[in-house]
């Protein structure tokens, strides 16, 4: 993989021994060690192979700038579209289309120096003008649904064919990390000018080109000859399949239809039996993402933080973990789990299971007697549907009604963004903790009501590239504490990303994204002969 740009601040600090113990317990419960690269096959890479991976949801969107669910769309778009930077295991932000970058002294812009051997799939060079054109589209609310994620960008200028300067409206330490997302994908300007319908067609510069697209089911890709990084396209054919049903996904893996699968928390017993066989392996990434009942804190009845705190006290996290998630979803009470840079130990024990305290807080806050939570989640997806039922019962015990509203994935995300609803789904972490905090709580699409000013000020201050790592960590910790104390979410539990794979697969244990976003980038993954 390409090397890290010099001077990039560390995204996560070394995980604590407590977190490592959690990971070890999770792996033991599934019948395997966490896994390392030495455990993978060491045979010769089969460049003619077909590699197939099964995910939980099928493709619904092919336009990277129209994404409404990053955690789904990334899987299908990353093989097709390059970005200026990429996030790899560690996590680290490394070069992609940009070979290097420089921060301005005032921290308000970054200059990216492009590689000279990248082309779009039709042979058009990827130059500074193409980069500027794509990013201008991505940050325009009239053209892109992802504009909020790139709202920090104030201007994109092509200095010369190989140089792009991106100016920002705030301090920009996290900009290289922000640009790792498929939301910042670089699209062929000829496709934009030609009116190509990017919802059904693609125009990227990545290592693969879609060969067969079956919306809601799968995409099969073929290798793009001449790509600048052959290690990112090991198999000749790549297939990513969406299988919502956990048992069906496991059966597809067991029968050899796919080479790797995402393992959900509720599958521990079944997977334990399977990976007892030498043919199968399991890798457990460190905990980064966490399940939450995501709230609109401006919804009538939820404006008072004491009401939201009451919801947190009403939830039996340990019961949900043990009863539904096989004990591998460690309870959390803040947006930065243990081991992540900025985790605040001060709020670790903030919300124990205490229905009586929940009732007291609801009375003290003069909460509406008919307080109702309209809970949306992705229809048919485990463990969300089971967790929704548990939350309905537990919140009902303290007098809060929960209406469960299963929807298609995109519809659930859009309904939450409209306000007045809650979304049961993982909160996603990113390479920079400031990016995690901002994306989850300062972007209207993911947090419909504006976060308090003191929280915003701390997160904004952490974007300064000139402050020390210790200063940045302290700002993260303060912000995470505010999110916990003000109960931005009903925090539930942190679940590790787990991948099961056959013993001829390489690259899973070092795959990007898995150790912080909860998804796994199939670049650099392949099979041996």
N, C-alpha and C positions, 0 to 999 in steps of 0.2 A: 504494500500500500504506500501511497505517497507520504512524505514526511510532514510533520507538524510545522506550521508557520512559526518562526521564532517569536518569542515574547508573548505567546497566547497564554492568558491566565488559566490556571487549572479549573476545570469545571466542578469536579467533586474532589473532596479530600479523601484520603484513604479511609475506607470503610472501617467502622469500629469493630472491635472484637465481638461485641454484642450482635451486630448485624451478621458477621460471619457465622456466628453460632446459629442464627435464625436460618441462614441459607443451608447450613449443614443439616439442620433438623428437617427442613423442607425436602432436601434431596434424599435424606435417609427414609423419610416417609414414602417416597416414590421409588425406593429400591435401587438408588444409584447415587454415586457421588455427584457433586455439582458438575464435574466434567472439566477437562482442560484439553488443550490442543494435542497433548501427547496421547489422549485417549482416542483420538480420531484415526481413521485409516491413514497409513503412510505410503500407500501405493501410488503409482503414477497416475496423474490426472488424465481422465478420459475426455478428450476434447470433442468427441463425437457423441457424448452421452446426452440423454434427456433427463433433466432433473425436475421433479414435481414436488411442490409443497402445498399442503392444505391449510388454509386459514379459516377463520370463522364466518366471514361474510364475502359475498361475491362482489365483483366490480360494478359500480353504479355510475361512476363519473370518470371521464377520460381527460377533461380539461383541468389541468393542475391549478389554474387560477379561479376555478369555479368550485373548489372543494368545500364541502360542508362538514366533512368528517375526515380529518387528517389521518387518524389512526387506521382508517380503512383505505383511503385513497393512496397513501404513501406506498403500500405494498405493491400496488399495481402500476403506479406511475414511476417509481424510482428506477426500474430497469430501462425506461424509455427516455427519461428527461434528466439531463445533467443540470447541476446548479453551480454557482461559483465555488462553493465549499461543500464538504460532506462531513458528517459525524460518524466516527468509527468507534470501535470498542474502546472502553477505558473510563469514560468517554472522552474522545479528543475531537477537535475540529481540525480538519486537514484540507489541503488543496484539492480542488476538482478542476473546474474550468479556469480558476485562478491559481496560478502557481505560487503566488505570495501576495501579501497585503501589508500596508503601512497605515498606522493610525496617525491622524493629524495631532499636533501638539495640544490643541484645544479640545480634543476628544470628540469633535463634532463632525468628523468625516473620516472615511477610510478609502484609500486608493488601492485598487486591485489590479494586479499585473497578470494578464491572460496568457495561457499556453498558446502556442502557435500551430498545434497539430490537431485541433478539434474541429470537426465538421458536423453539420446536421446530416440526417440520413439521406438527403438528396445530394450531398456533396457540397452544399453551401458552407463557407467558412463560418465558424462561430467567432465573431469579432465584437469589438466594443459597442458598435451600433446595434447589433442584435441583442446584446445584453441589456443595453439601455431601453430598447424598445419593449422587451419582455417585462422588465421590472416596472416600467412606467405603466404598462397594462395591468400588472398584478396589484399595483397600489392604487389604482383608480376605482373607487366604489361603483362607478357607472359601468365598469367592464368586468369587475372581479369581486367575487364573494370573499376572497381572502384579504382584501385591502386592509382590514383592521389589523391583521398580523404584521403588516409592513408599514403601518402608519408612522413609524419613526423616521421613515425616509422622506426627505424634503425635495431632493433632486438627484437625478442620475445623469452624469455627463460622460460622454465618450471623449476622453482627452486625446487619444489617438487610437488607431485600430487595435492596439494591444493593451490599452490602459483605460480603466473605468474608475471615475471618482464618484462615490456615493456620499452625499451630504445628508445630515440628519437634523431633526428638530430637537434633539436631546443628546446627551452623552451616549456614545455608541460602542462601548466595550463589547456588547453582545451581538453587534451586527453580523460578524462572520458566522456566529452560531445561528442567528435567525435565518440566514441565507442557505443553511443546510437543508431546510424544509423543501418538500416538493411544491409547496405554495410559492416558492421563489424559482420555480423551474424556468429554464431558458427555452423559448419557443422560436422556431424558425420564422423570421419576419416575412418570408415569402408566403407562408401559410396565413399569417395575419393579414397581409395585403390582399391575398387571393380569396379571403372569406371562407377558408376551410372550416368546416364544422368540427371543432375540436372535441365536441361531446361524443363523436362517433369515430373520429380519425385522430391520428397523432402526428406530431411534427417536431420530434426531439433530436437530441444528439447523443443519447445514451447508448449503452452496450448492446441493447436488444431492440428489435422492432416487432410489434404485435403481428402475429400471423393469423390467429383466430381469436375473435373477441365474442364472448357469449355473456351479455349483460346479466348480472345477478348470479353468474356461475363461475366463469374462469376466463383467463387470458393465456394463450399459448404464444410464446415469443420465439423468434429465431435470432441467432447471433448476427450483429451488424459488423460485417467485414470492414477492417480498417480502423476500428475503434482504438483510441490512443492508449488504453489500459487493458491489455489482454487478460490480466488477472481478474478483472471485473466481469468476465464473460467466459468462465471456464466451460460450462456445458454448451453444446451446439443449440440445444432447445431447452427453454425454461418454461415451466408451466406453474401458474399460481391459481389454486382452486379455492373457492369459497364454500365451505360445508358448515352450516350453522349447527346442525345436530352433533353433539359431542360423540355419541356412540357411532354415528355414521362416519365421522372423521377418523375415529380410532380404527374402525373396521377397514376403511380405505387404506390406512397405513399397514394394518396387520396383513391384509391380503396382497400387498405389494403394488397397489394402484398409485400410491404416492411414496416419496422417499423420506419425507419429513412432515411433521404436523405441529401445530401449536397445541400444547396441552393445557387444558383449563383446570382450575383449582379442584373442581369436584371429581376429577378423573384419577385421583392418586391411586386408588386400589387397583383399578384396571391396568394402569400403566405399570404399577409395581410388578404385576405378574408378567407382563409382556417383556419388560426390559431385564428380567431375570435371565432371558435368553441372550447368548453372546452376540447375536445378530443385531440387537437393538441397543441404542444409547439414549441417555437423557442429559440435557444440559439445563441448569438452573441459573439464570442471570440474577444479579443483585436486585433487591427491591428498589424500585423507583416510582412506579405508578401506584395509585391507591384508589380503591373504590370509594365513592362518595355519593350521597344524595345531594346533588348540586342545587343550590338554592338561588332564587331571585330575591335578594335581601330587600328589595323595594316592594315586593308583593304585599298588598294589604293584609295586615295581621302578622307579617314577619319583619316589619321595620325595626322593631325593638330587639336589640341584641339578646335580651334576656329570653325572648321567645325562642330564638334560634339556639341559645344555650340549652333551653329546656328540651328541645328536640334531641340534642346530643346526649343529654343525661338519660333520655328515655330509651336509648338504643343499647341492646346487649351485644356488644361487639364480640366478646368471647363466645357467646352462644352461637352467633352467626358463623364465626370462624370454625368452631368445632362441629357444628351441626350441618353446615352447608359446604364448607371449603376445606375439609379434611385437615384442619389445623395449620395450613400453610399461609393463611392470610393474616399476618400479624396486625393487631389493632393499632390504629393511628389516630392522633387527635390534632394533627397539623399538616400543612401542605408539603413540608420537607421531611420525609421519613428518616429514621435513624440511618446514619452513614452517608447521607447527602449533605453537601456543603451548606451550612446555615441551619441545620436541624437545631431546634431550641429545646434543650433538656428541661427548661423551666415549665413547659406546658405538656410534658409527656404524660402526666397523670391527671390532666385537667378534667376529663370527662369519664369518670367511672360510671357503671350502670347504677342509676339511682332514680327510679320512677317517682319516689316521694319528692325529691328535690326538683324534678322536672315539673311536677304539679305546683309546687311552691312558686317557682319562677313564672309559670304561666299566670298564676293569680297575681303576683307582684307586678307583672307587666300589663295586667288588665287585658289579657289576650282574648280575642273573640271566642264566645262559647261554641261557635260553630266553625272554628278554625279548620280549614281544609287544605290538604296538600294534593295537588294534581300531579301525580308521579308518572312521568313518561320513561319508557325504556325501549330498547330494541326488541321487537317481537320475536319470541322463540329462542332468544339467546340466553344461555346459562353462563354464570349463575345469576345474572341480573333478574330473571323472572322469579327465581326462588327467593332471592334477597328482597325483592319487592313485596312479596307476600309476608315475609318475616317483619319487614318494616311496617307494613300495614297493621299487623297485629300488635307490635310493640308500641307504636305511636298511638294506636287506638286505646291502649291501656291507660294513657294519660289524657284521654279525651280529644285527641287530634285525629280527624278523619283523613284517610288516605284513599284517593281514587286512583286506581292503577290503570294506566293508559298505554298499552303496548302499541308500538308504531314501527314502521320501517325506519332503518337507522337514520337516514337523512331527515325524514319527517320529524323524528324525535328531537334531533339537534336543532332543527329550525323552530319547532314549537317552543323549546326552551329559550332560544334566542329572542323570541317575541316577547317574553316576560310573562309573569303570572303562573308559570309552571316550574316544576322541579324535574331534574334529569338524573336518573340512576345510571351511572356510568363511571369508568375510571377517569380520574384527573391525570393528565399526561405530564410527565417531567420532560425537560429538555437539557441540552448540554450545559447551559449556564443556569444556576438557580434563579438569577434575576429574570431570565427568560421564562422559566417555569412560573414564577410568581406573576409576571406581567401577563403572559399569555392566558393563564387561567383566571385571573382576577382583574385585569385591566383592559380586556378586549370584550366589547359588548356581545359579540357572538357567543362567548363562553361565560360571561358574567353580566347579565342584562342591566343591572343597576350599578352605577359607579361606585367603586370601592372608596372607603374613607380617605381623606386627604393625607393623613399621617402615614397610612400604608403606601400610598402612591409616592409620597416624598422619599421614603426609605428605599423603595425599589428604584426610583429614578436616580438617586444618589449612587446606587450600586453600579450604575452603568458607566461610571467614570473610569476610563482605562488607566488613569494615572494614580489611583489609590492603591494601597497595598492589599495583598490577599487577605490579611487579618482584618483590615478595615471592611473589606467587601463581605467577608463572612459574618461579621458583626451586624452589618446592615441586613443581610439575609435573615439572620436569626431574629432580629427585632421585628421584621416584617412578617415572618412566619408566626411569631408569637401573637401579633395583632390579629392575623387571620384566624388563629385558633380561639383567642379570647372573644373576638367579635363573632365567632361561629359563622364564617362565610359559607361553610358547607355543614352538612351532617357527615362528619368524618367517619369512615368505617374501618377499612383495613388495607394494608399494603400487600399486594400480591406480586410475587416474582414472575417474570416471563419464563416459561419453560418450553423447550423444544425437544421432541423425541425424533430420532433419526436412525437410519440404518448405518451399519458399520463401514459402508463404502462412501459415506458422505464426509466431505471436508469443509471447514470454514464456518460451521455453525457456532462453535464456541467463541469465535472472534468476530461474529457478524455485528455490523453496526446497528444502532438504535435499540437493540434488545436490553441493554443495561440501563436505559433511562426512559425510553418512550413506551416500552411494552409491546413493540412490534419489532420485526427482525428484517433487516435489509438483505435481500438475496444476492446482491453484488458480492463477489468473492467466495460464494458458496458453490461447490461442485461435487463431482463424484470421481472415484478412482476406478481403474479398469481391473 
